[in-house]
Amino acid sequence: MEEIDWEGMWRKSLEESSWGQRAGKPEYWDERVNQFEGVIKQSNREAMIMSKLEIEPDYMVLDIGAGPGTVAIPLAKTVKGVTAVEP
């Protein structure tokens, strides 16, 4: 059976999508830094999310869709390790 190149398929789909073409450029994200920071500060998401987690200092955490690190950064100060995954 032929092996499927999942990574290649993912890269191709990103390259062909309008979002992938925009999001692959640093200036796309540079323009959004202040917007992300404002939303995070305004909503106090960090405190809300952290208050709902049951974590121990020896945990290794996987943060899928970590974005600007709203959860990954405070978790990294509390647990043994954090792996943040973004497309």
N, C-alpha and C positions, 0 to 999 in steps of 0.2 A: 504494500500500500504506500502511496506517495505521501510524504510528510507535508503538512500544511505550514506555510510561512506566515504565522499569525502576526509577527512583528512587521514584516513587509506589507501585509495587508493593512495593518493599522497606519503605518507611515503613508502609504498610498492614499488611503481615505482622508487623512488629515491634509495632505498636499492638495488634494482635489476639492476639498471643501472650502467655502469662502471664509469660515471661521478659522480653519487651520492656516490659511494663507495670511490672515491678519495676526493671529495669535502667535505665529512663529517669529514675529518681528519684535525686538526689544521695545521699540517705541510704542507698540500697542499697549504693553504693560506699564511703561513709564507714564503714560497718560492716565492710568487708572490707580496709581498708588494712593493719591490723596482721597479718591472716592472710596477705596477699600478701607483705608484707615478711618475715615469718617463714619462709615457704616458700622464698623466694629466698635468704635468708641461709643457711638450713639446707642447701640442695641445692648451693650454690655454682655455680648454673647459668651465671652470667655468665662465670666463668673457663672453664668447660667449653665453652660455645658459642664464646667468643672464640678459644680455642685451636684450634678447628677451621676457622676462617675464614681464607681467603687474601685479604687486603685491602691496598689501596694508598692512600696519602694523597689521591690525586686521585679516588677513587671516590665516586659518588653511590649511596646505598643505599636500597632500599625495604624496610621492615620491615612485613610484613603480619601483623596479629594481635599488635601490639607490646605489648599488656597494660600493665604498669606501667613499661615501659621497660628491662626487664632487659638487652636487647641494644642497643636504640636509644641509650640514654644513653652507654654506653661507646664505641659505634661513633662517635657524634657527636664524641667527643674524638680520634678517630683518622682519620676520613675527611673529605672535603670537605663532605658533607651527608648528612642522613638524613631520609627522609619516613616517618613512622609512620602506619599505617592501622588503624583500629579500626571496628567496626560502630557 
